[in-house]
Amino acid sequence: MGLWSCQTGQAINGDGVYRYEQPSQDGIGKIYLGREISQVMGYEGAYWLERPSRELQEHPQLVVDLLGLAPDAVVADLGAGSGYMTQRLARAVPDGKVLAVDVQPEMIELLNQRITEEALTSIEPVLGTEADPHLPDASIDLALMVDAYHEFKYPHEMMTHLWDALKPGGQVVLAEYRAENPLVMIKRLHKMSEKQVKRELQAVGFEWVKTDESLPQQHLLFFAKPMATAPQSS
Ligand SMILES: C[S@@+](CC[C@H](N)C(=O)[O-])C[C@H]1O[C@@H](n2cnc3c(N)ncnc32)[C@H](O)[C@@H]1O
């Protein structure tokens, strides 16, 4: 896989953007732009994603409303898990489609169960790899990552592939717990600061659009792929 930096136009050896050190608790010891990547939440914890208190903590329907999706939009839910956000996205795009990507086959199985039980025919589950979401080129209007990006083992490669999968002008939106606030009681590596998210998304060429702070404990960060761009990968 050949990866390119939009900023320098240089080929990047994926591993060259990472550093390694002794893993801290909940971390994998792999450092990207100053941040240690967290361990992946295993499928055994899927019940936690469905906990009723999430409504109060994360306001999931407000997240979807803030995206301003057109009814026929094509959306990617990256790190979809059991589909807690995916189902809401599907209802927001009745004439569109949601590509729900996860790396754990067990999460894809939970998604499939949900699709059957709730007749959510506009959701397409996609089994990705740790470095590649397996999305078709220039096919996506908006990609959402809720509580997921901080655990991507290859964030640089994932975002580079996402760049290719987005239509020109397409948007990337991350919901991450606020690292700036010590009162947000979430494990350290499961939180991200606005500054760090911007650093990482801008490193692959995405342009910051806005940060919405209306959620109780998370930032909602919006980025865009510019309308006219060179391809990121080949
Ligand atoms: C904490 S869960 C959040 C799930 C969902 N977004 C939600 O809000 O309920 C993070 C999910 O990201 C998935 N994940 C981790 N690395 C990934 C990658 N490189 N590509 C796709 N999914 C990934 C994990 O398997 C897990 O299901």
Ligand as a Chemical Component Dictionary entry (heavy atoms), coordinates in Angstrom:
data_LIG
# 
_chem_comp.id                   LIG 
_chem_comp.type                 NON-POLYMER 
_chem_comp.pdbx_formal_charge   0 
_chem_comp.three_letter_code    LIG 
# 
loop_
_chem_comp_atom.comp_id 
_chem_comp_atom.atom_id 
_chem_comp_atom.alt_atom_id 
_chem_comp_atom.type_symbol 
_chem_comp_atom.charge 
_chem_comp_atom.model_Cartn_x 
_chem_comp_atom.model_Cartn_y 
_chem_comp_atom.model_Cartn_z 
_chem_comp_atom.pdbx_ordinal 
LIG C1  C1  C 0  -15.723 1.962  22.099 1  
LIG S1  S1  S 1  -16.398 1.153  20.688 2  
LIG C2  C2  C 0  -17.557 2.370  20.097 3  
LIG C3  C3  C 0  -18.615 1.778  19.188 4  
LIG C4  C4  C 0  -19.656 2.742  18.612 5  
LIG N1  N1  N 0  -19.064 3.788  17.832 6  
LIG C5  C5  C 0  -20.524 3.324  19.694 7  
LIG O1  O1  O 0  -20.426 4.531  19.916 8  
LIG O2  O2  O -1 -21.293 2.591  20.313 9  
LIG C6  C6  C 0  -15.083 1.259  19.463 10 
LIG C7  C7  C 0  -15.277 0.303  18.289 11 
LIG O3  O3  O 0  -14.247 0.606  17.320 12 
LIG C8  C8  C 0  -13.845 -0.596 16.718 13 
LIG N2  N2  N 0  -12.526 -0.418 16.080 14 
LIG C9  C9  C 0  -11.301 -0.355 16.659 15 
LIG N3  N3  N 0  -10.352 -0.186 15.732 16 
LIG C10 C10 C 0  -10.982 -0.123 14.526 17 
LIG C11 C11 C 0  -10.551 0.050  13.185 18 
LIG N4  N4  N 0  -9.258  0.216  12.884 19 
LIG N5  N5  N 0  -11.466 0.057  12.205 20 
LIG C12 C12 C 0  -12.796 -0.100 12.507 21 
LIG N6  N6  N 0  -13.274 -0.272 13.755 22 
LIG C13 C13 C 0  -12.379 -0.281 14.758 23 
LIG C14 C14 C 0  -13.850 -1.597 17.857 24 
LIG O4  O4  O 0  -13.889 -2.919 17.383 25 
LIG C15 C15 C 0  -15.109 -1.164 18.627 26 
LIG O5  O5  O 0  -16.233 -1.876 18.189 27 
# 
loop_
_chem_comp_bond.comp_id 
_chem_comp_bond.atom_id_1 
_chem_comp_bond.atom_id_2 
_chem_comp_bond.value_order 
_chem_comp_bond.pdbx_ordinal 
LIG C1  S1  SING 1  
LIG S1  C2  SING 2  
LIG S1  C6  SING 3  
LIG C2  C3  SING 4  
LIG C3  C4  SING 5  
LIG C4  N1  SING 6  
LIG C4  C5  SING 7  
LIG C5  O1  DOUB 8  
LIG C5  O2  SING 9  
LIG C6  C7  SING 10 
LIG C7  O3  SING 11 
LIG C7  C15 SING 12 
LIG O3  C8  SING 13 
LIG C8  N2  SING 14 
LIG C8  C14 SING 15 
LIG N2  C9  SING 16 
LIG N2  C13 SING 17 
LIG C9  N3  DOUB 18 
LIG N3  C10 SING 19 
LIG C10 C11 SING 20 
LIG C10 C13 DOUB 21 
LIG C11 N4  SING 22 
LIG C11 N5  DOUB 23 
LIG N5  C12 SING 24 
LIG C12 N6  DOUB 25 
LIG N6  C13 SING 26 
LIG C14 O4  SING 27 
LIG C14 C15 SING 28 
LIG C15 O5  SING 29 
# 
